[in-house]
Amino acid sequence: MNKPKHSAGRGNNRAVRSRVTWTLLAVLFISWGGPAANAFWQSLSSSNFGAAKADSMPQGGTPSASLSGTNVTVSWAAVSTPAGHAVTGYTVARYTSASGGTAVAAGGGCAGTVTTLSCVEQGVPGGSWYYTVTPVISLWAGAESERSSAVNTDSTPPTISVTSVSPTPNTAGFNRTGTVTVNLAAVDNTGGSGVANINYAVDGGSTVTVNAATAAVSVSGDGNHSVSYFATDVAGNTSSLQTQTVKIDTTAPVVGVASISPTPNSLGYNRSSTVTVNLSATDAGGSGVASITYHVDALPPVTVNAATAAVSVSGGDGTHTVFYSATDIAGNTSNSQTQTVKIDTTAPAVSSVTMANGGTGKTADLGDTLTIVFSTDMDAHTLCSGWDSTSATLTATGTASISAGNVLTFVGSTCPAPAFGSVSLGAAYNTGTSARTFSASMTWTQSSGTLVITFTSNGSGGTAGTGLSPATPVYTPATGAADKAGNPVGTITTGGQSKF
């Protein structure tokens, strides 16, 4: 006989079947939700299906994001499920705006599932970025967090330029001050990380770093200098290397007389009516000679835009002065200098020849004088070879002779023949057949142009003429007698009658 089935057993079987059914439904629910599901069933006991409990995935906490160069550090607080279960990791994403837009999965140290509470994304592209974190447990993901505050990454280098050069160079680019300041300024792109520093070097020297967006570069010394510079922003972006040329010339040029044509004689005189003074300038400061400026006597100045100039001097006999200076390209001007030009194209003249009685009778004797008056520019050396050409007063001692033909000459140890020349006395001061001689001196006075022969004895030899009347002496200069320019004696004026 079959035993009837126990009603309790049938009830238990129905309960088991019910739990299995709900478990399968939960599994199906989870499978449908996939990785984005934010709720799941958790079995609290493998032997007691009645203890199964529903739980849900939490929302991530709002992260913070900080920037270092182009690296972003993202940090967040841990979250757990409502049932108190810790999540197993977090995924990190970023957006280009505070709301909306498309998520970009973070890379670098923030790629994939991060099991810590911070990560660093390296080499983040330039722009403004807002970060989120999403908690995950296995295949389940919670709600994405609110977005972080923006971080602005920067991949654009700053720009840098020369804002001024002080003092301002001239139009040729030169300064003539000892020290020049090059002022630099850098600007980062809008929304960039900002300028960190400026780096510069002068003439390839050591690099100087200024931790600011401006820098004042000091450059000194004559010559052409080069300032190289670049800027770096906080993100580490560096601008391209640029250069600024600084030209400094503080040294005035040097100008002088290269030659004078025709060449003056040893006393500085020219016998040409036109003399050319050739000027030449050099510049040690480096900018080069720009011009030479000159004027002759009181004439208006003339500027020649070159390093040489030919100055024509005319205007007649006399002493002329050339005033000149040079200017370099930097604007430095030399001190004004002068060159004297002496022009003498006129032959010296003899204005008078006079005999004077300094003795006791109408004859040639002690104390008598013979005076010849020249133009005042005579070269005394041509009157007496022992004399110099520049002294104001000169004297020689020797012997004065009156020939049988009554021609007066003078010789001495420093004045050998023909000395000054000769004078035909025009009267019979010697009636004998041999020369009559006297101790004598000969004196030259430059300022008055006078040559005076003085008898210092009563004479000997020959036969002295007596009782003579005034006569007209005639002067014949010695060969080579000339003025300081070398012009030989020209016109000789016969003076009035005179006598010893």
ChimeraX attribute file (.defattr): number of C-alpha atoms within 10 A of each C-alpha:
attribute: neighborCount
match mode: 1-to-1
recipient: residues
	/A:1	3
	/A:2	4
	/A:3	5
	/A:4	6
	/A:5	8
	/A:6	8
	/A:7	8
	/A:8	9
	/A:9	9
	/A:10	10
	/A:11	11
	/A:12	11
	/A:13	10
	/A:14	11
	/A:15	13
	/A:16	12
	/A:17	11
	/A:18	13
	/A:19	15
	/A:20	12
	/A:21	12
	/A:22	13
	/A:23	16
	/A:24	12
	/A:25	12
	/A:26	17
	/A:27	14
	/A:28	12
	/A:29	15
	/A:30	19
	/A:31	12
	/A:32	11
	/A:33	15
	/A:34	13
	/A:35	15
	/A:36	15
	/A:37	19
	/A:38	22
	/A:39	19
	/A:40	17
	/A:41	15
	/A:42	14
	/A:43	15
	/A:44	12
	/A:45	10
	/A:46	9
	/A:47	8
	/A:48	10
	/A:49	17
	/A:50	13
	/A:51	11
	/A:52	16
	/A:53	12
	/A:54	12
	/A:55	16
	/A:56	19
	/A:57	26
	/A:58	23
	/A:59	20
	/A:60	25
	/A:61	21
	/A:62	19
	/A:63	22
	/A:64	20
	/A:65	22
	/A:66	17
	/A:67	20
	/A:68	14
	/A:69	19
	/A:70	20
	/A:71	18
	/A:72	25
	/A:73	17
	/A:74	22
	/A:75	21
	/A:76	20
	/A:77	13
	/A:78	14
	/A:79	21
	/A:80	19
	/A:81	18
	/A:82	12
	/A:83	11
	/A:84	9
	/A:85	14
	/A:86	16
	/A:87	21
	/A:88	16
	/A:89	20
	/A:90	28
	/A:91	20
	/A:92	26
	/A:93	23
	/A:94	22
	/A:95	21
	/A:96	17
	/A:97	16
	/A:98	16
	/A:99	10
	/A:100	8
	/A:101	10
	/A:102	11
	/A:103	15
	/A:104	13
	/A:105	15
	/A:106	22
	/A:107	17
	/A:108	14
	/A:109	16
	/A:110	22
	/A:111	16
	/A:112	15
	/A:113	15
	/A:114	18
	/A:115	15
	/A:116	13
	/A:117	15
	/A:118	18
	/A:119	21
	/A:120	21
	/A:121	18
	/A:122	17
	/A:123	15
	/A:124	20
	/A:125	14
	/A:126	17
	/A:127	15
	/A:128	18
	/A:129	23
	/A:130	22
	/A:131	29
	/A:132	28
	/A:133	30
	/A:134	23
	/A:135	30
	/A:136	28
	/A:137	18
	/A:138	9
	/A:139	13
	/A:140	20
	/A:141	25
	/A:142	24
	/A:143	17
	/A:144	19
	/A:145	20
	/A:146	18
	/A:147	22
	/A:148	23
	/A:149	18
	/A:150	20
	/A:151	20
	/A:152	21
	/A:153	25
	/A:154	29
	/A:155	20
	/A:156	20
	/A:157	23
	/A:158	27
	/A:159	18
	/A:160	23
	/A:161	17
	/A:162	17
	/A:163	12
	/A:164	13
	/A:165	17
	/A:166	15
	/A:167	14
	/A:168	13
	/A:169	17
	/A:170	12
	/A:171	9
	/A:172	11
	/A:173	14
	/A:174	23
	/A:175	26
	/A:176	23
	/A:177	17
	/A:178	13
	/A:179	15
	/A:180	22
	/A:181	17
	/A:182	20
	/A:183	16
	/A:184	22
	/A:185	19
	/A:186	24
	/A:187	18
	/A:188	23
	/A:189	15
	/A:190	10
	/A:191	13
	/A:192	21
	/A:193	26
	/A:194	20
	/A:195	27
	/A:196	20
	/A:197	20
	/A:198	24
	/A:199	18
	/A:200	24
	/A:201	17
	/A:202	21
	/A:203	13
	/A:204	11
	/A:205	10
	/A:206	9
	/A:207	12
	/A:208	14
	/A:209	15
	/A:210	15
	/A:211	14
	/A:212	15
	/A:213	20
	/A:214	20
	/A:215	21
	/A:216	17
	/A:217	17
	/A:218	13
	/A:219	19
	/A:220	17
	/A:221	16
	/A:222	21
	/A:223	15
	/A:224	16
	/A:225	18
	/A:226	16
	/A:227	19
	/A:228	18
	/A:229	24
	/A:230	23
	/A:231	33
	/A:232	26
	/A:233	27
	/A:234	21
	/A:235	23
	/A:236	21
	/A:237	20
	/A:238	20
	/A:239	19
	/A:240	13
	/A:241	12
	/A:242	15
	/A:243	16
	/A:244	15
	/A:245	15
	/A:246	22
	/A:247	23
	/A:248	26
	/A:249	27
	/A:250	22
	/A:251	21
	/A:252	25
	/A:253	29
	/A:254	18
	/A:255	23
	/A:256	18
	/A:257	17
	/A:258	13
	/A:259	14
	/A:260	18
	/A:261	14
	/A:262	14
	/A:263	15
	/A:264	18
	/A:265	12
	/A:266	10
	/A:267	13
	/A:268	13
	/A:269	22
	/A:270	25
	/A:271	21
	/A:272	19
	/A:273	14
	/A:274	17
	/A:275	21
	/A:276	17
	/A:277	23
	/A:278	16
	/A:279	22
	/A:280	19
	/A:281	24
	/A:282	19
	/A:283	21
	/A:284	16
	/A:285	22
	/A:286	21
	/A:287	27
	/A:288	19
	/A:289	28
	/A:290	21
	/A:291	21
	/A:292	25
	/A:293	19
	/A:294	23
	/A:295	19
	/A:296	22
	/A:297	15
	/A:298	10
	/A:299	9
	/A:300	8
	/A:301	12
	/A:302	14
	/A:303	15
	/A:304	14
	/A:305	14
	/A:306	17
	/A:307	20
	/A:308	20
	/A:309	23
	/A:310	18
	/A:311	18
	/A:312	16
	/A:313	20
	/A:314	17
	/A:315	13
	/A:316	15
	/A:317	17
	/A:318	12
	/A:319	13
	/A:320	19
	/A:321	16
	/A:322	19
	/A:323	17
	/A:324	25
	/A:325	22
	/A:326	33
	/A:327	27
	/A:328	28
	/A:329	24
	/A:330	27
	/A:331	22
	/A:332	21
	/A:333	20
	/A:334	18
	/A:335	13
	/A:336	12
	/A:337	15
	/A:338	16
	/A:339	15
	/A:340	15
	/A:341	23
	/A:342	23
	/A:343	24
	/A:344	22
	/A:345	18
	/A:346	18
	/A:347	18
	/A:348	24
	/A:349	20
	/A:350	21
	/A:351	15
	/A:352	18
	/A:353	26
	/A:354	23
	/A:355	24
	/A:356	16
	/A:357	18
	/A:358	15
	/A:359	17
	/A:360	12
	/A:361	13
	/A:362	16
	/A:363	21
	/A:364	30
	/A:365	23
	/A:366	21
	/A:367	18
	/A:368	22
	/A:369	23
	/A:370	22
	/A:371	17
	/A:372	19
	/A:373	20
	/A:374	22
	/A:375	17
	/A:376	17
	/A:377	20
	/A:378	27
	/A:379	24
	/A:380	27
	/A:381	20
	/A:382	25
	/A:383	25
	/A:384	28
	/A:385	16
	/A:386	18
	/A:387	19
	/A:388	15
	/A:389	21
	/A:390	15
	/A:391	12
	/A:392	13
	/A:393	15
	/A:394	18
	/A:395	16
	/A:396	20
	/A:397	19
	/A:398	19
	/A:399	21
	/A:400	25
	/A:401	24
	/A:402	27
	/A:403	21
	/A:404	18
	/A:405	18
	/A:406	20
	/A:407	21
	/A:408	23
	/A:409	20
	/A:410	28
	/A:411	22
	/A:412	19
	/A:413	11
	/A:414	15
	/A:415	21
	/A:416	14
	/A:417	16
	/A:418	16
	/A:419	22
	/A:420	26
	/A:421	20
	/A:422	19
	/A:423	20
	/A:424	17
	/A:425	25
	/A:426	17
	/A:427	19
	/A:428	23
	/A:429	28
	/A:430	25
	/A:431	18
	/A:432	17
	/A:433	12
	/A:434	14
	/A:435	22
	/A:436	24
	/A:437	22
	/A:438	23
	/A:439	19
	/A:440	24
	/A:441	20
	/A:442	25
	/A:443	16
	/A:444	24
	/A:445	17
	/A:446	21
	/A:447	11
	/A:448	13
	/A:449	21
	/A:450	21
	/A:451	22
	/A:452	20
	/A:453	26
	/A:454	23
	/A:455	26
	/A:456	19
	/A:457	18
	/A:458	17
	/A:459	21
	/A:460	14
	/A:461	15
	/A:462	18
	/A:463	17
	/A:464	19
	/A:465	15
	/A:466	14
	/A:467	10
	/A:468	15
	/A:469	13
	/A:470	17
	/A:471	18
	/A:472	18
	/A:473	23
	/A:474	19
	/A:475	22
	/A:476	12
	/A:477	21
	/A:478	18
	/A:479	14
	/A:480	15
	/A:481	23
	/A:482	23
	/A:483	26
	/A:484	25
	/A:485	25
	/A:486	22
	/A:487	19
	/A:488	21
	/A:489	22
	/A:490	14
	/A:491	12
	/A:492	18
	/A:493	14
	/A:494	15
	/A:495	17
	/A:496	13
	/A:497	14
	/A:498	18
	/A:499	23
	/A:500	26
